[in-house]
Amino acid sequence: MQHGYKCEDCETAVFPTTTRTELQWLRNRLHVAREVAQHSSGGLDSWMMEGLEFLNDHQGHAIVLVARR
């Protein structure tokens, strides 16, 4: 099973290659991840960058964690 984010306003979803727990962590600590990304010279893991991009694009929308098989 694969987990991801879904924007209930736009009906779009993204499924970064990571666990549900890490996706919850990123969504709950978005401000921390954004700050780290701004000051990180080596970049973040690809799943985190993909998740941040989706969350930034849908800021202010209703975002839920979803699963697919």
Beta strands, then each sheet from edge to edge (+ up, - down):
strand 1: 2-7
strand 2: 12-14
strand 3: 63-68
sheet 1: 2+ 1- 3+
end
